[in-house]
Amino acid sequence: MRRVFVFIIVALILGGLIGGLTYFQFIFKPAMVRTVISKMVQPPTAVVVEAARTEAWASRLDAIGSFTAVQGINIAAQVGGIAKTVDFKSGADVAKGAVLLEIDDNVEQADLKSDLAALKNATLNLTRQQQLVNSGNGAKVNLDAAIAARDQAAALVEKVQATIAQKRIVAPFAGRLGLRAVNIGQYVSPGLSLGTLTRLDPIFVDFPVPEQDISKVTAGKVVAIRADAYPGRAFKGVIASTDARVDPATRNVTVRAKVDNPGHLLLPGMYANVSLDESAPVNVVTVPRTAVTFSLYGDSVFEIVPLPAAPGEASGAADQLTTKQVFVRTGEVQGDRIAITQGLQAGTRVVTEGQIKLIPHARVVIDAKGGLKPPAVMLKE
C-alpha cells in the first residue's frame, strides 16, 4: 500500500509538470507573443509615389548603331620612294583631284626621255619603211618589223608615264583628311598608310534589327537618330538598304540608313541611338520603369491605398497609407517609362522609389522631396 501511494503521488506531480509545460508552450506563450506584437507599432516606410498616366505612344523600334562613312580610304602609295612634296594638312578639307603627295621620280623622268627618243627613232624608221614599200623597193616583212618596234617603244613610254603618275597621289573624291603620317624626305613604302580621306556628308548609320522585325523595316522609312555627343538633338535619317543575310550568331540583320550631315557634326565610328516608329500613336497607361518589380513569378507594382479601418472604427485614418501588391503585364519601354497593358488603371498611385524594403500591407508615408531625376540622354538596351 505504501508503494502504491508513493507511485500515485509521483505520477500526479509528473502529470502536473507536463500539463503546466504544455499549457505554457502552446497556449500561454503564443498568446503573450501575439499580445506583444499587436502592441508593437512598425514605423511607416518613406516612399516616392507617382500616379500612372495615359500617354499617346507610337510602337517604336529602338537600336544602337554606329556611324559609317559613305566613302573613306587610307591614303597609300602603289610604288615606293622618297616623299618629295606633301601638300595636305591634317583635318583639312580637299576637293576631288587635289594633289596630296608627290614621290621623287627623277629616275623615271630620265627613263621617259630615253623611251621617248627610242619611240621617235622607231616612228621615223616606220615612215621610211612605208615609203619603200609604197615605191616597191622594200619588203613587207621589214615594214611589219618597223610597226612592231614602234608599238613596243610606245608601250615602254606608256609604262614609264604610268609609274610617274603613281608617284603623284591625288584625292579620288572630295572629303576631309585625317592625321598626316608622312613627312618630306621620308621613304614611303608601297601600301603604307599615309593618312585617311573621308567623305562626311552624307553619312551612313548601321544598326541591328531582330529577324522578327524585318518586315517592319523598309527602304524609305524615316528614323530618328541621337548621338551622345549632342544631347537633346535629333538627326533625321532615311533607311537606304538592309543586309542580304541574317547573322546566325545573333539572329539580327544589319540595316543601313542615310543621314544628311552638312555641318560635319557626325563622324564615322560614333555610337548612334536609333528609333523607328512602327505604327500610329495609341493611348497606353504608363508608369516609371523604377515602379515595376521584375521577378520569375511575375511583374508587380506596389499600389498606395488608405489604411483599412480597425475593428469597431467607421473608417481608416485618412492620413495613413498602406501598400497593395498588384501583378501587372508590361509592354513597350520608351525612355524612363514603361507601358502597363494589364492590371493597372490611369490615376492609380504607385511606389516608384523605396519598394525594395516594402512588403504587402506595409504602412508607408509619402516623401514629397524624393525622386531621382532622369538623365538627359537615356541609354538603350
Beta strands, then each sheet from edge to edge (+ up, - down):
strand 1: 45-51
strand 2: 53-57
strand 3: 60-76
strand 4: 81-86
strand 5: 93-94
strand 6: 99-103
strand 7: 168-170
strand 8: 175-177
strand 9: 187-188
strand 10: 193-210
strand 11: 222-226
strand 12: 234-242
strand 13: 252-259
strand 14: 271-277
strand 15: 282-288
strand 16: 299-306
strand 17: 321-334
strand 18: 337-342
strand 19: 349-353
strand 20: 363-366
sheet 1: 2+ 15- 18+ 17- 20+ 1+ 19-
sheet 2: 2+ 15- 18+ 17- 16+
sheet 3: 5+ 8- 10+ 3- 14+ 11- 12+ 13-
sheet 4: 7+ 6- 4+ 9-
end
